[in-house]
Amino acid sequence: MQKPIINATVSRTSVDANPMFKIVVPNNVETTELEYVLTRVMYNMVRIYARGKHIPFEDALVQYKEAMAVHIGVIHDQEQKLKEAQDGR
C-alpha cells in the first residue's frame, strides 16, 4: 500500500514573475510520517551540498541548520505581514 505524504508544485504566471508554491499534505498524514519524509529530504540536501562544496558533512549540517532557521523566520515574517494586511492593520 502506498500513501501520499506531501505534494509540492511551483508555478509562474510569466518568466519574470515570482514563483508561487503550493504544498499539500493530506489530512490522513501522521506527524511522524511527515517528519520522516522532510528529514530524509533535508538529509539528502545536506549530503549533496557537502559533496558539492567538498566539505565534511558535519560542517554542511551546521551551515544548513543556520540557513534553515533564517528561511523559516523569513517565511514566518512574510506570513505575519500578509495576515496583518488582510486584517487591515
VMD Tcl script that draws the C-alpha trace (Angstrom):
set ca {
  {0.00 0.00 0.00}
  {1.31 3.42 -0.90}
  {0.31 6.61 0.85}
  {0.95 10.14 -0.44}
  {2.68 12.22 2.23}
  {3.32 15.53 0.50}
  {2.67 17.07 -2.90}
  {4.52 20.23 -3.88}
  {4.25 22.25 -7.08}
  {5.69 25.54 -8.23}
  {4.29 27.76 -10.97}
  {4.88 31.18 -12.50}
  {2.47 33.41 -14.36}
  {5.35 34.66 -16.51}
  {9.09 34.19 -16.89}
  {9.85 37.21 -14.69}
  {7.16 36.55 -12.07}
  {7.90 35.31 -8.59}
  {7.23 31.62 -8.17}
  {4.03 30.51 -6.48}
  {4.36 27.43 -4.31}
  {1.54 25.05 -3.45}
  {2.26 22.43 -0.82}
  {-0.43 19.94 0.08}
  {-0.25 17.49 2.98}
  {-3.27 15.17 3.03}
  {-5.37 15.16 6.20}
  {-4.64 11.49 6.91}
  {-0.86 12.02 7.18}
  {0.54 11.49 10.65}
  {3.05 13.96 12.06}
  {5.72 11.27 12.36}
  {5.31 10.33 8.68}
  {5.68 13.93 7.55}
  {8.67 14.49 9.86}
  {10.41 11.42 8.47}
  {9.89 12.45 4.85}
  {11.04 16.03 5.43}
  {14.03 14.90 7.48}
  {15.14 12.48 4.76}
  {14.83 15.24 2.16}
  {16.90 17.59 4.32}
  {19.49 14.87 4.92}
  {19.90 14.41 1.18}
  {20.15 18.16 0.62}
  {22.92 18.45 3.24}
  {24.74 15.42 1.83}
  {24.64 16.80 -1.73}
  {25.67 20.27 -0.51}
  {28.64 18.85 1.39}
  {29.77 16.83 -1.60}
  {29.40 19.81 -3.95}
  {31.33 22.15 -1.64}
  {33.94 19.50 -0.76}
  {33.36 20.00 2.96}
  {32.67 17.49 5.75}
  {29.03 16.53 6.26}
  {29.12 17.94 9.80}
  {30.18 21.40 8.52}
  {27.47 21.34 5.88}
  {24.93 20.38 8.53}
  {25.86 23.38 10.69}
  {25.55 25.72 7.70}
  {22.23 24.23 6.63}
  {20.85 24.35 10.16}
  {21.59 28.07 10.39}
  {20.22 28.74 6.90}
  {17.01 26.83 7.67}
  {16.42 28.89 10.81}
  {16.79 32.08 8.76}
  {14.48 30.83 6.00}
  {11.81 29.71 8.46}
  {11.99 33.11 10.18}
  {11.59 34.92 6.85}
  {8.58 32.79 5.91}
  {7.02 33.47 9.31}
  {7.57 37.22 8.97}
  {6.10 37.25 5.45}
  {3.01 35.34 6.55}
  {2.53 37.64 9.54}
  {2.72 40.72 7.29}
  {0.23 39.16 4.88}
  {-2.14 38.30 7.73}
  {-1.88 41.84 9.14}
  {-2.57 43.32 5.69}
  {-5.62 41.08 5.29}
  {-6.83 42.06 8.76}
  {-6.49 45.75 7.82}
  {-3.78 46.66 10.31}
}
mol new
graphics top color blue
foreach p $ca { graphics top sphere $p radius 0.5 }
foreach p [lrange $ca 0 end-1] q [lrange $ca 1 end] { graphics top cylinder $p $q radius 0.2 }
display resetview
